[in-house]
Amino acid sequence: MSNSRRKFLQLSGAATVGALALNISPASANKITKAAATPKFKMGIASYSLRSFTLEEAIEMTKRVGLTSMCLKSMHLPLDSSKSELKEMTTKVSDAGLKLYGGGVIYMKSKEQVDEAFAYAKAAGLEMIVGVPSHEFLAYTEEKVKEYDIIVAIHNHGPGDEMYPSVESIHNKIKDLDERIGICMDIGHSTRIGEDPSAALKKYGSRIYDMHLKDVSALGKPGKSVEIGRGIIDIPSFAKTLLKTNYAGYLSLEFEKDGKDPLAGLAESVGYFNGVIDTLT
């Protein structure tokens, strides 16, 4: 991509950041982000991005950056919550006009943890568990998928992950299982391990139901989360693949940098990605 085009796309993202930095009111910031948003995908947030904040704060920040759905991590939707507590929390999300589609990442290292995850997802009305079932419990997880009719999207964690380091490693384990067991492709972890997310989407897209959208600073373990457009992932190329393959799953931003103050980075990332999509359509 040319330097001029990259600069244009970075400025598209910076426009939203500027609104926040100039202390424009939340209502005005919402108008800016909504005007710039391109609803071609089911864009959401993986709430680990907002791990230092309450559920109420996470909901408000998700709306501020123009996203429309959420996948809640346990700090926002605790696994040990009662049914009434889950109802109260999920109602807060829906009342804010957001779609709560999933929970996770949830680790399932025993039958009891598999049972807990599915009971939790059913009580919360989730359509998807973003999870990591241990290999020995995949068959049991398949039984629960059939019983509950809830999707399980297995998450890859890149270098150092012995169970599911890549999208390919997940597909090799699930290809003969019920199709409701699929993949949550983290494009940052895929990149860090040397797996091209565009190629993975083309090859395994029929089983990819969720994605964690991010950028990273480097290959391998040293790679860290950065604002989308500032890292090594070819976001325009990946966006082209999303459009070409008519990806219909969820696309959730996961921004792990600046845990105590992530809003500017989130806004820049959303603005950059929407700018890329706008130039391609």
Buried (B, 14 or more C-beta within 10 A) or exposed (E): EEEEEBEEBBEBBBBBBBBBEEEBEEEEBBBBBEEBBBEBBBBBBBBBBBBEBEBEEBBBBBBBBBBBBBBBBBBBBBBEBEEEBBBEBBEBBEEBEBBBBBBBBBBBEBBEBBEBBBBBBBBBEBBBBBBBBBEEBBEBBBBBBEEBEBBBBBBBBBBEBEBBBBBBBBBEBBEEBBEBBBBBBBBBBBBBBEBBBBEBBEBBBEBBBBBBBBBBBEBEEEBBBBBBBBBBBBBBEBBBBBBEBEBEBBBBBBBBBBBEEBBBBBBBBBBBBBBBBBBBE
